[in-house]
Amino acid sequence: MFTTIEKRMEKTLASLKSELATIRTGRANAALLDHVRVSYYGSPVPLSQVGNISVPEARMLIIAPWEKNLLNDIEKAIQSSDLGLNPSNDGEVIRLILPELNEERRKEFVKQVKQVGEKARVSIRNIRRDANDDVKKSEKEDSLSEDEVKRMQDKVQKITDRFIVAVETIIEHKEKDILTV
């Protein structure tokens, strides 16, 4: 029972990390483009599946498509995304220059990070609630003693506390990345 709780909470942490990777910091990161979809023969596919994304400098991304006829489609997909970046197309590759973040934009990103972190905390608490419900159900079905039920609930709480601390650590690290000039 406890291993399934931990696995579910691990998935929540993995989801948190992948969602935070799409939020800009001062440095370029290929994960920024994870949610950008490009029309490839009529179906939307992730940008990473139609080209190579590299980070040659701290504030630049270069996208080298495997098929040159995709350059315009990639450019349109980036412009229509919520990234707010202007791609430059030289006929071979697409360059994305990430502008310096001003103080106001940094604060918006920190607010966004906190919202994502709160969603992860709520998800972990929901997993805890489900686990405690299972413990109460097994108390009735398996006729567990009150002490055993209390021990199991305490263990669930310790696991929850450990994962909440992990979420806090991840959030603090991302906030520090964003606020570092």
Summary of the structure (lengths in Angstrom):
residues: 181
radius of gyration: 21.9
end to end distance: 44.9
largest distance: 72.0
contacts: 505
relative contact order: 0.16
helix: 63%
strand: 15%
